[in-house]
Amino acid sequence: MADEKPKVSNEISEGTGEFDARFVLWRKFCAENNVAVETLPSDLIGESKDKWDKMKNEKLHKPVEKP
């Protein structure tokens, strides 16, 4: 079973913190799209992948405003 991926812990690490924007966004995406939170974004295919990419680009990749 070489194709099986190791289980990924769904714990909040000290390095990312509970309110890391990516963590919160992923949780929201999973809840809205009936995706298990244990799923990795790289495992998504088709419409789910497109939705994730769109949500990520809209929410995480905002341009930095110059003063």
Residue pairs with C-beta under 8 A, 6 or more apart in sequence:
5 40
5 43
7 38
8 38
8 40
10 37
10 38
12 18
12 23
16 22
16 23
17 23
21 59
21 60
22 60
25 55
25 56
25 59
25 60
26 37
26 41
27 37
29 35
29 51
29 52
29 55
30 36
30 37
30 39
33 48
33 51
33 52
35 44
35 48
41 52
41 56
44 52
